[in-house]
Amino acid sequence: MSEVSRVHSSPEKFSGRRDEPKNNKALSPEYIAGFVDGEGCFCVSVSKHKTLKRRLEVRPQFEIELRDDDEMILKMICKAIGCGNIYHLNYDKYGWRPHVKYKVTAIDDLFKIVVPFFRKYPLRAKKAKTFSIWSRVVEMVYKKKHLKYGGFERIIKLRDKIREENKKH
């Protein structure tokens, strides 16, 4: 289950394809890659799904979550990349300040926009390895390999590899 569903969230009408931030200088792609190196997340969720034959859904996603006072930077990143949406998250029950999340889940956008963006403007820190594994999952899902047993099992192994990479030792 994704984090968005565990807290109150509401999608904003802003996306990279419309409602551009006003009066802001465009971010360089290199800046975005560096920002994502520190704050981004390339993840693969597997969740229950009642109508699928396997009863499990594989969903690669790209996201950045920050406190809501940094919302403008997420809008600028969304505009520069050209896809995704901004969500407002309420963490009142934890005593936290509200957050905003930039999230891309559409497989076409992940495969045709996000993956090529970070291949052209590569990550430089340890997240580059996570991206490399994650991008293989995106390609497999885009090519519908997750629908076959062997492909699904391979994706689960890659997801576990991502989790291992992300552990703090």
Beta strands, then each sheet from edge to edge (+ up, - down):
strand 1: 8-15
strand 2: 40-48
strand 3: 56-67
strand 4: 85-90
strand 5: 99-104
sheet 1: 1+ 4- 5+ 3- 2+
end
